[in-house]
Amino acid sequence: MKELQRLFPGCEAGAMPPFGGLYGQRVFVDVALASEPHIFFSAGTHTEAIRMRWADFAATVRPIVGSFADGFGPAAGRLL
C-alpha cells in the first residue's frame, strides 16, 4: 500500500486516481463509454465520484479509446 500512496498522493490507499494523466498514467476508455453524454469515475476516494460530460473528460484527459470491454451492450447477459 505504501507504494500506491507514493504513486498516487492525495488519493485514499487503494482508490483509483481521478485523472491518470496527473500521475503519469495513460487512460483507456471503452468505446461504449465514449458514446455516453456523461460519465462517472472515482474521485480518488472510496466514497466519492465525479460526474463529467464526456466531451469535457475527453478534452481534459485525452484518453485512448478502443474496444476493451467484453460482454457490454445489448447482448450482455444472454446465454449462448
C-alpha positions in Angstrom: 0.0 0.0 0.0 2.8 2.4 0.7 3.9 2.2 -2.9 0.4 3.1 -4.1 0.4 6.0 -1.7 3.7 7.2 -3.1 2.5 6.8 -6.7 -0.9 8.4 -6.1 -0.5 11.2 -3.5 -3.8 12.8 -2.5 -5.8 9.6 -3.1 -7.0 7.2 -0.5 -5.0 4.0 -0.3 -6.4 1.5 -2.8 -8.7 4.1 -4.5 -8.4 4.8 -8.2 -7.0 8.3 -9.0 -9.5 10.6 -10.8 -7.2 11.6 -13.7 -4.5 9.2 -14.6 -2.5 11.8 -16.5 -1.9 13.7 -13.3 0.1 10.7 -12.1 1.9 9.9 -15.4 -0.6 7.1 -16.3 -2.2 6.6 -19.7 -6.0 6.5 -19.6 -8.0 3.9 -21.5 -11.8 4.2 -22.2 -14.1 1.7 -23.9 -15.8 3.0 -27.0 -19.2 2.2 -25.3 -18.4 4.6 -22.5 -17.3 7.2 -25.0 -20.8 7.3 -26.5 -22.4 8.4 -23.2 -23.2 12.1 -22.7 -21.9 12.0 -19.1 -19.5 9.6 -17.3 -18.9 8.9 -13.6 -15.5 8.0 -12.2 -13.6 7.7 -9.0 -12.6 10.9 -7.3 -9.6 9.3 -5.6 -11.6 8.1 -2.6 -13.7 5.1 -1.8 -16.8 7.1 -1.3 -16.8 9.9 -3.9 -17.3 10.0 -7.6 -17.0 12.7 -10.3 -19.7 13.3 -12.9 -18.4 14.9 -16.0 -19.6 15.5 -19.6 -17.8 13.0 -21.8 -16.7 15.8 -24.2 -15.0 17.7 -21.3 -13.4 14.5 -19.9 -12.0 13.6 -23.4 -10.6 17.1 -23.9 -9.0 17.2 -20.5 -7.6 13.6 -20.3 -7.2 12.7 -24.0 -7.8 9.0 -23.3 -7.0 6.1 -25.6 -10.5 4.9 -26.8 -10.9 1.4 -28.0 -13.0 -1.8 -27.6 -11.8 -3.1 -24.3 -15.0 -4.3 -22.6 -16.3 -7.9 -23.0 -19.9 -8.6 -22.8 -21.1 -5.0 -22.7 -24.1 -3.8 -24.5 -27.4 -5.3 -25.7 -26.1 -8.9 -25.9 -24.7 -8.8 -22.4 -26.3 -11.3 -20.1 -27.6 -13.5 -22.8 -26.7 -17.2 -22.6 -25.1 -18.6 -25.7 
